[in-house]
Amino acid sequence: MSRREQAKEENRARIRASAERIIRTEGIDKLTMRRLAEDAGVSLRTPYNLFGSKTDVLIALLEGAGFDPGDALALRDEQLVMEQLFATLDHIEAFFDSDEKFYREVYGGIMSSAHPDVRSTNVERVVAMCQELMTHAAAKNELQIDTNTRELGRYLGVQLLAVLGMWGAEFLSNQESIRQVRRAWCGILLQHCSNASHRAVDAAYQSVALTGS
Amino acid sequence: MSRREQAKEENRARIRASAERIIRTEGIDKLTMRRLAEDAGVSLRTPYNLFGSKTDVLIALLEGAGFDPGDALALRDEQLVMEQLFATLDHIEAFFDSDEKFYREVYGGIMSSAHPDVRSTNVERVVAMCQELMTHAAAKNELQIDTNTRELGRYLGVQLLAVLGMWGAEFLSNQESIRQVRRAWCGILLQHCSNASHRAVDAAYQSVALTGS
């Protein structure tokens, strides 16, 4: 890394730390690029140059903390794709649970961002990953052969983001939102899974079954 | 109606008309209580007194246009409850479709409101209506007897609002969001419907089936 790149990296880290501090102590409403530059001791242009927008700073906060649904959704060969899909939900739940108030503010901030491009990019990214997983599931005979994997992947991705949006907007707890996603995923997957994956999908569904009053 | 009440009603109507005009011509970002009072030719206190908050004005816009999910969800005896449930989705889709851009701004404005109470009230109202419908469905033997109707109703209501939220935030078209809700509803209802309602739920599901690539 050149000296210049190193300085950039340090500034990025400093700005991320400032963002976290501002959100924790003053609340996300107080987070502006100006306040951020001030707190990090850099010029007002620096956060724009290094991140682009406040929304990008928030995304960097999640990624810096190790949250990467892309990684969680990336295909691992040793498992059923369906098992991996549901393990991703566990991963997301545990991550947000580790500091729910903070991550909820960050996530809510991203999803209600005034930069629709940034949000859309994230939505399309999650949808594309779910579609890829379903393509793999089909290749591994985990889906009935007439399944439209593209539409199914889109359904799964939209579902995840729609319900996490309710969490970000403080309508649901993290636990309830993940339970809701699991139910909505299972309901449709039970219609489309093959014999090879039925046991895994059914197990996921039984864990959130709506029985017993 | 007393003269005083009549004057109030007129002011409410004037303010609703102003809100609609401002949203249509200037965009919802320009809608403030001050701008509203100015456009309607009333004092700044009047919109607060008559509505409470900007969010309440937006809700009044939807209701004034005849949008009432409560009415759509209110039990009608002549149908299967499950048929009525899915008819509600048609109703919502047709209503928003009639003027999608406008209603999307209004709905998005309500759901991203800075008044969490108002939003929560709406969420709880929709959830309660879905729960009531499921109680009726159980009473009419449309659900398997071990179904937790309270949890099921909550699932259905949260699902509707989560996905409509994605529409309000411009991630999905109205049509796609209703299709998504129908899928998520059917997936779970297929697990819980009885023989009496299976045909209705299956028909709803077949209309949005994820088959054929």
Contacts between the chains, C-beta under 8 A, distances in Angstrom:
chain1	res1	chain2	res2	distance
A	111	B	169	7.1
A	112	B	112	5.5
A	112	B	169	7.7
A	116	B	170	6.3
A	119	B	169	7.3
A	119	B	171	7.4
A	120	B	171	6.9
A	123	B	171	5.4
A	146	B	211	4.5
A	146	B	212	6.4
A	146	B	213	8.0
A	147	B	210	6.2
A	147	B	211	6.3
A	147	B	213	7.4
A	148	B	210	4.9
A	148	B	211	6.0
A	148	B	212	5.6
A	148	B	213	4.8
A	149	B	213	6.4
A	150	B	213	6.7
A	151	B	210	4.9
A	152	B	210	4.9
A	155	B	180	6.5
A	155	B	183	5.9
A	155	B	184	8.0
A	155	B	210	6.7
A	158	B	163	7.3
A	158	B	166	6.5
A	158	B	171	7.6
A	158	B	172	6.8
A	158	B	180	5.7
A	159	B	163	7.9
A	159	B	180	7.1
A	159	B	184	6.4
A	161	B	166	6.9
A	161	B	171	7.5
A	162	B	162	4.1
A	162	B	163	4.8
A	162	B	165	6.3
A	162	B	166	4.7
A	162	B	180	7.5
A	163	B	158	7.3
A	163	B	159	7.9
A	163	B	162	4.8
A	165	B	162	6.3
A	165	B	165	5.2
A	165	B	166	6.7
A	165	B	169	7.3
A	166	B	158	6.5
A	166	B	161	6.9
A	166	B	162	4.7
A	166	B	165	6.7
A	169	B	111	7.2
A	169	B	112	7.7
A	169	B	119	7.3
A	169	B	165	7.4
A	170	B	116	6.3
A	171	B	119	7.3
A	171	B	120	6.9
A	171	B	123	5.4
A	171	B	158	7.6
A	171	B	161	7.5
A	172	B	158	6.8
A	180	B	155	6.4
A	180	B	158	5.6
A	180	B	159	7.1
A	180	B	162	7.5
A	183	B	155	5.9
A	183	B	188	5.8
A	184	B	155	8.0
A	184	B	159	6.4
A	184	B	184	4.2
A	184	B	187	6.5
A	184	B	188	7.2
A	186	B	187	7.2
A	187	B	184	6.6
A	187	B	186	7.2
A	187	B	187	2.2
A	187	B	188	4.2
A	187	B	189	7.9
A	187	B	190	6.9
A	187	B	191	6.5
A	188	B	183	5.8
A	188	B	184	7.2
A	188	B	187	4.2
A	188	B	210	6.9
A	189	B	187	7.9
A	190	B	187	6.9
A	190	B	190	7.7
A	190	B	191	6.9
A	191	B	187	6.5
A	191	B	190	7.0
A	191	B	205	7.4
A	191	B	209	7.9
A	191	B	210	7.7
A	192	B	210	6.4
A	205	B	191	7.4
A	209	B	191	7.9
A	210	B	147	6.2
A	210	B	148	4.9
A	210	B	151	4.9
A	210	B	152	4.9
A	210	B	155	6.7
A	210	B	188	6.9
A	210	B	191	7.7
A	210	B	192	6.4
A	211	B	146	4.5
A	211	B	147	6.3
A	211	B	148	6.0
A	212	B	146	6.4
A	212	B	148	5.6
A	213	B	146	7.9
A	213	B	147	7.4
A	213	B	148	4.8
A	213	B	149	6.4
A	213	B	150	6.8
